[in-house]
């Protein structure tokens, strides 16, 4: 698979390099040293970690690239599956924390977890979709 199969924009890296004083080349050198070579952690594990970052960053071309590189470096289908399970679990963790916080703060004006429950505020706030959902639930309940 060619890089342009992952994302056609990757075919523009030479032009990007000219505009940015060869930044792409330097980033690729760092990538080779930091991710694609063995150190205290083996390269396939580091490529899987980069894949997790790509999921978190919602960078589909990055995800495809790091999956490809992880397999090329020797990662197995089972290892890919376990790392994807970690990503799914962490996504669920964020949902749990958002929902727990909403329970504490109350949904539709009702306090569902009293202060005596021992719940401590995580300090985590997701001001994206989660708060819109909570507002919708609150307004729908009226």
Buried (B, 14 or more C-beta within 10 A) or exposed (E): EEBEEBBEEBEEBEEBBEEEEEEBBEEBEEBEEEBBEEEEEBBBBBBBBBBBEBBEEEBEBBBBBBBBBBBEBEBEEEBBEEBBEBBEEEEEEEEEBBBBBBBBEEBEEEEEBEEEEEBEEEEEEBEEEBEEBBEEEBEEEE
